[in-house]
Amino acid sequence: MQINKTKEVFGIQRDLPMNYIERAADKVLIDSLDRSHHVVIYGSSKQGKTSLRKRNLNQDQYIVIHCSNNWDIDQIHNNILKQAGYELTISESVTTSGKAKVKATVGWNLFAKAEGEVEGEVSKENEKVKKSLDIDIEDVNDVIKALEEISFNKIIVLEDFHYLKPETQKNFSIALKAFHENSKFTFLIVGVWLEENRLIALNGDLSGRVKSVNADTWTKEELNKLIEDGEYLLNVSFDSETKQKLIAESLQNVYVVQEVCYLLCIENNITQTFDGDQFPLVCTKLEDLIDQVVSQHSGRYNKFITTLNEGFQPTELEMYKWILYAILQCEESELDKGLRRSDINEIIVQKHPRGSDLNPGNLTQALTSIASLQVRSGITPIIIDYDSSARKINIVDKGIYNMASQPR
């Protein structure tokens, strides 16, 4: 019998869990990459987006850039070139706008680069070819040229795309069209939102050029198989009532299922595969453990409430505070479908001091920046996101339902 560690099967971990199961999302991802499409993996927090990528791509097939909330388009380009192997320094040359260009330098083994020299400064040192280019780091065409100069052929993964400022997301969506039409480079973009066509909404020209993969959906059958595979790997068993209750109360959140299963095993002193007949786990503490897992994020939820109460700065209208008010007025079933802007506006005007005189444009402006507000306040992953194309708020961290269901 193969001995597996409990932490390698259940729970959240850096590596792929041993009980990983393939879903429809895996097939869509593989097909899209085979056809050289740019791909967007989207879904709620901790629903397996990164695992989906790690499962279907080898490490030597891609580079990873983790996006930051203070980046502009030039910093995305900067980090792509660094991960591709370039060293970047400030050049003495300037762009047409007067900004300093960047000197991109890369070296490779002389014998591995048999063909001639490309345009730019080239020097030989210790049997290596060293190449320097002066480029405008904001110009996608210069970035494409730099990558082509070194025959770069890996997939470019942009993790945490939702952290980027709205204007940076917009600017990159425009650059992505150039990457698609003027090069063979492929991007895999990962973000926390529930909007299928987020990048297409930012740039309509990407229609047909970007494929979306929904990593958010977990069926009851898939979660049940996840548990069953874990049972087999550890030679343990959960009673059927425990499995049904856990799946139901997890709200189809794979993180909650995995973490509670791990804690139940530890409660039964199962740290690795049980040696003997299949071990029946005692699951009397199921409710307590579910509460324990969910409450681990209570600090984020409290900070979320405080952040929306305060907004970016004190204002007369306090729109973020009133958006929070609207969320708290809704039932879980309404939140699950997403709150439309018109419904939020209707709830707010009934109680807001301005009443029906409140300009809907103020609400739209606040909703558009609600993800940025959360990221700026350190609420990561974000809890709610605004779908500008469908004009509705989506809950991307369902743990917030516990807050919404509290007595008002």
C-alpha positions in Angstrom: 0.0 0.0 0.0 1.3 3.4 -0.9 1.6 5.8 2.0 0.4 9.3 1.4 0.5 12.2 3.8 -2.8 13.8 4.8 -1.5 17.3 4.0 -0.7 16.2 0.4 -4.3 15.0 -0.1 -6.6 17.3 1.8 -6.3 21.0 2.7 -4.9 24.0 0.9 -1.3 23.6 -0.2 1.2 25.1 -2.7 1.4 21.9 -4.8 -1.4 20.1 -6.5 -3.4 18.0 -4.1 -3.2 14.3 -4.8 -7.0 14.1 -5.0 -7.2 16.7 -7.9 -10.1 15.8 -10.2 -10.5 16.9 -13.8 -13.5 19.1 -14.6 -15.0 20.7 -17.7 -12.7 23.6 -17.1 -9.6 21.4 -17.7 -10.9 20.4 -21.2 -11.7 24.0 -22.1 -8.2 25.1 -21.0 -6.4 22.4 -22.9 -8.4 23.0 -26.1 -8.0 26.7 -26.0 -4.2 26.5 -25.5 -3.9 23.9 -28.3 -5.5 26.4 -30.6 -3.1 29.2 -29.5 -5.8 31.3 -28.0 -5.2 33.8 -25.2 -7.0 32.3 -22.2 -8.7 33.9 -19.1 -9.2 31.7 -16.1 -11.7 33.3 -13.8 -13.7 32.4 -10.7 -14.2 33.1 -7.0 -11.4 33.1 -4.4 -9.8 29.7 -3.7 -11.8 27.7 -6.3 -8.8 26.0 -8.0 -7.7 28.5 -10.6 -4.0 28.2 -10.0 -4.3 24.4 -9.6 -6.0 24.3 -13.0 -2.9 25.9 -14.6 -0.4 23.8 -12.7 -2.3 20.6 -13.6 -2.3 21.2 -17.3 1.0 22.9 -17.9 4.5 21.8 -17.2 6.7 24.3 -15.3 9.0 24.7 -18.3 6.1 25.7 -20.6 5.4 29.1 -19.0 6.6 32.1 -17.0 4.5 33.6 -14.2 4.1 37.3 -13.4 2.1 38.2 -10.3 0.4 41.5 -10.8 0.4 44.3 -8.3 -2.2 47.0 -7.6 0.2 49.9 -8.3 1.4 48.7 -11.7 1.0 50.6 -15.0 1.4 48.9 -18.4 5.1 49.5 -18.4 5.6 47.5 -15.3 3.7 44.6 -16.8 6.0 44.7 -19.8 9.0 45.2 -17.5 8.3 42.0 -15.6 7.5 40.0 -18.7 11.0 40.8 -20.1 12.7 40.1 -16.8 11.0 36.7 -16.5 12.0 36.0 -20.1 15.6 36.5 -19.2 16.4 40.2 -19.8 18.2 42.5 -17.4 16.7 46.0 -17.6 18.5 49.3 -16.9 17.7 52.9 -17.7 19.1 53.9 -21.2 20.5 57.2 -22.2 18.0 57.3 -25.1 14.6 58.7 -24.8 11.2 57.9 -26.3 9.2 60.3 -28.5 7.3 61.4 -25.4 10.5 62.4 -23.7 10.7 59.4 -21.3 13.9 57.5 -20.8 14.1 54.3 -22.8 15.1 51.0 -21.2 18.2 49.0 -22.1 17.3 45.3 -22.2 20.3 43.0 -22.0 20.3 39.2 -22.4 23.0 36.6 -22.8 23.0 33.1 -24.1 25.5 30.3 -24.9 27.3 31.1 -28.1 27.0 27.5 -29.4 23.3 27.4 -28.7 22.8 30.5 -30.9 24.3 29.4 -34.2 22.6 32.0 -36.4 23.8 35.5 -37.1 23.6 38.6 -35.1 20.5 40.7 -34.8 20.3 44.5 -34.8 21.8 46.1 -31.7 25.0 46.0 -29.6 26.5 42.6 -29.4 29.6 41.5 -27.4 31.2 38.1 -26.8 32.4 37.2 -23.3 33.3 33.7 -21.9 31.8 32.0 -25.0 28.5 33.8 -24.6 26.6 36.2 -26.8 25.4 39.3 -25.0 22.7 41.4 -26.6 21.4 44.9 -25.7 18.4 46.7 -27.0 17.1 50.2 -26.3 13.4 49.9 -26.1 10.3 51.9 -25.1 9.0 49.8 -22.3 5.4 51.2 -22.8 5.4 50.2 -26.5 4.0 46.7 -27.0 5.7 46.5 -30.4 9.1 47.0 -28.7 8.3 44.3 -26.2 7.3 41.9 -28.9 10.5 42.6 -30.8 12.6 42.0 -27.7 10.9 38.7 -27.1 11.3 37.6 -30.7 15.0 38.5 -30.6 15.6 35.7 -28.1 13.1 33.3 -29.7 11.0 33.3 -26.6 8.3 30.5 -26.9 6.7 30.1 -23.5 3.2 30.9 -22.3 3.0 34.2 -20.3 0.9 33.8 -17.2 -0.5 36.9 -15.5 -1.7 35.9 -12.0 -3.9 38.2 -9.9 -4.9 40.3 -12.9 -7.8 41.7 -10.7 -5.3 43.5 -8.6 -4.4 45.9 -11.4 -5.8 49.4 -11.6 -8.9 49.7 -13.9 -6.9 51.9 -16.3 -4.0 49.4 -16.4 -6.4 46.5 -17.1 -7.8 48.6 -20.0 -4.4 49.5 -21.4 -3.3 45.8 -21.2 -6.4 44.7 -23.0 -5.4 47.0 -25.9 -1.8 45.7 -25.8 -3.1 42.1 -25.9 -4.7 42.7 -29.3 -1.3 43.7 -30.6 0.3 40.6 -29.0 -2.3 38.5 -30.8 -2.0 40.1 -34.2 1.7 40.8 -34.4 3.2 37.8 -32.6 2.7 34.2 -31.7 2.9 34.8 -28.0 0.2 33.3 -25.8 -1.1 34.8 -22.6 -2.9 33.0 -19.7 -4.6 35.5 -17.5 -6.0 34.6 -14.0 -8.4 36.8 -12.1 -10.9 36.8 -9.3 -14.2 37.8 -10.9 -17.4 36.1 -12.2 -17.6 38.0 -15.5 -17.1 35.7 -18.4 -15.9 38.3 -20.9 -14.0 40.8 -18.7 -11.3 41.5 -21.2 -13.7 41.7 -24.1 -15.7 44.3 -22.2 -12.5 46.3 -21.8 -11.6 46.0 -25.5 -14.3 44.7 -27.9 -11.6 44.0 -30.5 -10.6 40.9 -28.4 -13.8 39.2 -29.3 -12.9 35.8 -30.8 -9.3 36.2 -29.8 -9.7 35.3 -26.1 -11.2 32.2 -24.5 -12.6 32.2 -21.0 -12.4 29.3 -18.6 -14.8 29.2 -15.7 -13.0 27.7 -12.7 -15.7 28.8 -10.3 -18.2 26.0 -10.8 -18.0 22.9 -8.6 -20.9 20.5 -8.8 -22.0 18.4 -5.9 -20.9 15.3 -7.8 -17.4 16.7 -8.4 -17.0 17.7 -4.7 -18.2 14.2 -3.7 -15.6 12.6 -6.0 -12.9 14.8 -4.5 -13.7 13.5 -1.1 -14.0 9.9 -2.3 -10.6 10.1 -4.0 -9.1 11.4 -0.7 -10.7 8.6 1.2 -9.1 6.0 -1.1 -5.7 7.7 -0.9 -5.7 7.8 2.9 -7.7 4.5 3.4 -10.3 6.3 5.5 -14.1 6.9 5.2 -16.5 9.7 6.0 -20.1 8.7 6.6 -22.5 9.7 3.8 -24.4 12.1 6.1 -21.1 14.0 6.8 -20.2 14.2 3.1 -23.7 15.5 2.1 -23.8 18.1 4.9 -20.2 19.3 4.3 -20.9 19.8 0.5 -24.2 21.6 1.3 -22.8 24.0 3.9 -19.6 24.7 1.9 -21.7 26.5 -0.7 -19.8 24.6 -3.4 -16.5 26.1 -2.2 -13.7 23.6 -2.8 -11.5 25.3 -0.3 -13.9 24.8 2.6 -14.4 21.1 1.6 -10.7 20.4 1.4 -9.8 22.2 4.6 -12.6 20.6 6.7 -11.7 17.2 5.4 -8.1 17.8 6.4 -9.1 18.9 9.9 -11.4 15.9 10.4 -8.6 13.6 9.5 -6.3 15.4 12.0 -9.0 15.2 14.7 -8.9 11.4 14.1 -5.1 11.3 14.3 -4.8 10.4 10.6 -1.6 12.1 9.4 -1.0 9.6 6.6 -2.5 6.6 4.9 -4.0 4.3 7.5 -2.4 0.9 7.6 -5.1 -1.7 8.0 -8.8 -2.0 7.2 -10.4 1.3 6.0 -10.7 3.6 9.0 -14.1 5.1 9.7 -13.6 8.7 10.7 -15.5 10.2 13.7 -17.1 13.3 12.4 -19.1 14.7 15.4 -17.2 18.0 15.2 -18.2 18.7 11.6 -20.2 21.9 12.4 -17.4 23.3 14.7 -14.8 22.7 12.0 -16.8 24.3 9.3 -17.2 27.4 11.5 -13.5 27.3 12.3 -12.6 27.3 8.6 -15.0 30.1 7.7 -14.1 32.2 10.7 -10.4 32.3 9.6 -11.5 35.0 7.3 -13.5 37.0 9.7 -10.7 39.6 9.9 -10.9 40.2 6.1 -14.7 40.5 6.3 -14.5 43.0 9.2 -11.9 45.0 7.3 -14.2 44.9 4.2 -17.0 46.4 6.2 -14.7 49.1 7.6 -13.3 49.8 4.1 -16.7 50.3 2.5 -17.8 52.5 5.4 -14.8 54.8 4.9 -14.4 54.7 1.1 -11.3 56.2 -0.5 -11.8 59.4 1.5 -14.7 61.2 3.4 -17.3 62.4 0.9 -20.8 63.9 1.2 -22.6 61.1 -0.6 -20.7 58.2 1.1 -21.6 55.9 -1.8 -19.5 52.9 -0.7 -21.2 52.9 2.7 -24.6 52.9 0.9 -23.5 50.1 -1.4 -22.7 48.0 1.7 -26.1 48.9 3.1 -27.7 47.6 -0.1 -25.8 44.3 0.2 -26.9 43.8 3.8 -30.5 44.3 2.8 -30.5 41.3 0.4 -31.1 37.6 1.0 -28.5 35.0 0.1 -30.4 33.9 -3.0 -30.4 37.4 -4.3 -26.6 37.8 -3.7 -26.0 34.5 -5.4 -27.5 35.7 -8.6 -25.7 39.1 -8.4 -27.1 42.5 -7.5 -28.0 44.6 -10.5 -27.0 48.3 -10.4 -30.6 49.3 -10.8 -31.7 47.2 -7.8 -28.8 48.7 -5.7 -29.9 52.2 -6.7 -33.5 51.5 -5.8 -32.5 50.2 -2.3 -30.2 53.2 -1.7 -32.6 56.0 -2.8 -35.2 54.8 -0.3 -32.9 55.7 2.6 -30.2 58.0 1.3 -30.6 61.7 2.4 -30.6 62.8 -1.3 -33.4 60.3 -2.0 -34.6 60.3 -5.6 -32.4 63.3 -6.4 -29.3 61.1 -6.1 -27.4 61.0 -9.4 -27.1 57.3 -10.6 -23.7 58.3 -12.1 -22.3 58.6 -8.6 -23.3 55.0 -7.9 -21.8 53.8 -11.2 -18.5 55.5 -10.5 -18.3 53.9 -7.1 -19.1 50.5 -8.4 -16.5 50.7 -11.1 -13.8 51.4 -8.5 -15.0 49.0 -5.8 -12.3 46.3 -6.6 -9.6 48.9 -6.5 -10.8 50.2 -3.1 -10.5 46.7 -1.7 -7.1 46.0 -3.1 -5.8 49.4 -1.9 -7.0 48.6 1.6 -5.3 45.2 1.5 -8.4 43.1 1.1 -7.0 40.3 -1.0 -8.5 38.3 -2.5 -11.3 40.7 -3.0 -14.8 39.9 -1.7 -17.1 41.6 -4.2 -16.5 42.7 -7.8 -18.5 44.8 -10.3 -19.4 43.3 -13.7 -19.6 46.4 -15.9 -21.0 44.7 -18.9 -23.9 43.0 -17.0 -24.0 46.0 -14.6 -24.2 44.0 -11.4 -22.2 43.2 -8.3 -21.0 39.7 -7.9 -19.9 38.0 -4.6 -16.6 36.4 -5.3 -16.0 35.2 -1.7 -19.2 33.5 -0.6 -18.1 33.5 3.0 -19.5 37.1 3.1 -22.9 35.4 3.0 -22.5 34.8 6.7 -22.2 38.5 7.3 -25.2 39.2 5.1 -27.4 36.8 6.9 -26.8 38.2 10.4 -29.7 40.1 12.0 -30.0 43.6 10.8 
